[in-house]
Amino acid sequence: MDHFQLKEGVVHAEDMPLSRIAEEVGTPVYIYSRATLERHARVFREGLCAAGKVHLAFAVKANPNLAVLRILANQGYGADVVSGGELERALAAGMKASDIVFSGVGKSRAELTLGLDKGIGQFNLESEEEGEMLAQIAADRGEAAPATLRVNPDVDAGTHAKISTGKAENKFGVAIDGAPDIYARLAKLDGLNLRGVAVHIGSQLQSLDPLERCYFRIGQLVTDLRKAGHAVTHVDLGGGLGVPYKPEENPPSPMDYGAMVARVTKEWGVTLMFEPGRVIAGNSGVMMTQVIRVKPGVHSDFVVVDAAMNDLMRPAIYDAWHHFEAVEPNGEKMTASIVGPICESSDIFAREREVDQVKTDDLGIFRTAGAYGATMANTYNSRPLVPEVLVDGDKYAVVAERIEPATIMAAEHVPDWLK
Ligand SMILES: *Cc1c(COP(=O)(O)O)cnc(C)c1O
C-alpha cells in the first residue's frame, strides 16, 4: 500500500497533485510520501513482533536523504551504514550512535576510527583481517569494539546476480565453514567485544525459502559457537525483503517474514537485528519526468523523457522494471519504448511496453523509485543532480536541491601550467 493515487484525474502524493510539484520544482524529480514511509516502517516492526527483542537498522544506502532518515529515526529505527559518509548522515539525521551498525567489505582504517570516535553500536566484520585491524585500533585506545562476524552462508538468494551477496563466490563475509575458527581467533583479541554473527544474502528476494535456509544454517553456527564456549548475544539477520515492481509481483509480506523468523529463531535467545532497506523505502517514492517528444521508431515509438539513466540507474545496471504511468492519464494506451536523452543504449526505462498514452510536455512517473533511486544518481553527460521532494499531506518540501552543472564545474580546476 502506498499513497500515490489518482484523484480527480491527477496522480497525487498524499493530498498533493504531482503536477503542482512539476510546475514549482521542475523535472526530473524524486517524490517521497511521509505517510508511506511511516506506514512501511510500522508494518515491518509489527511483522517482527512475534520474534521477540529486535533492533531495526534502516539500510541507509537504499535512501540516504536526511529527511527520510529523520522520519525513520522518529519511528525508532537505527541505521545500517556502509561508509563514513553514511555514518555522518545517520548521526546528522538524529539517529543515536548506539543504534548504528557499520557493514561493508572495505571499511578503511579512517572509517573504523570514525566509528569508534562516534561510539557506534556495532561493527559487522567482513574478514578476519578487518577484525584484527579494528581490534588493534580499539585496543590502542583502551577500548573493546562491539562487533559481529559476517558469515557467507553459501545460499542462492534467487535474485538478480548483481544484487546477490550470499553465495560462496560473492565477496561478502567469511565462508560459513571457516567461521568457527575465525570467530575463536577474533574472540581472543582485547580490542574486540565479539558478540555474535551477521548475515545478508541479497536484495529484492521474492521468496522466504532462501532466507529460511540461511537462518537455519546460522542457527546451527550459533549452537556450535556456544558449544565452543563463546557468548553469542546478537545475531544480525540483514535485509533483503523484496517489493512489487510489477502489479502482478507478490513478494513475502513482513508478517510472513516475521512468522518465519520467529519459528526459526525460537531457541536462539539473542537480540535479533534487521537491516531493511528496499522494503521500507521502495514504494515510498516515485520519480517524475516530463516527455520531451515522441519519436517514431522501426518497431515502436520512442517516448523521450527528461529523466535518464543517471537519475535512475536501476534499469541500466540491474535490468530493473519500473512501472510507468501518466500523471494525468487520458485513458488511452500506446506501445512504446521510454528512453532518456543520454548517449548510451542502456539509457532505456521501458522496452516496447504498453503504457499510458503520452505526448510532448506530459508528465509521467516511474513507481517504486524510493529505494536505490536518487541515492545512485550521478551527473553523467553533465546533467544536473536530480532533486528530491518530501510530501506530507497537502504540503511538500524540497529535501534535496537540484545541483546544477555550474556548481559541479566550480569544483573543477584547470591547472596554471595548462594556461
Ligand atoms: C544493502 C544491504 C542491506 C539492505 O538490503 P535491502 O534489500 O534493501 O533490504 C542490508 N544489509 C546489508 C549489509 C546491505 O549491504
The ligand as an ORCA input file, in Angstrom:
! r2SCAN-3c Opt
* xyz 0 1
  C      22.127     -3.411      1.014
  C      22.166     -4.051      2.335
  C      21.023     -4.173      3.109
  C      19.658     -3.741      2.628
  O      19.131     -4.592      1.663
  P      17.623     -4.421      1.165
  O      17.469     -5.452      0.128
  O      17.479     -3.044      0.636
  O      16.733     -4.666      2.337
  C      21.135     -4.716      4.371
  N      22.344     -5.127      4.853
  C      23.467     -5.037      4.145
  C      24.742     -5.497      4.722
  C      23.423     -4.495      2.862
  O      24.552     -4.415      2.140
*
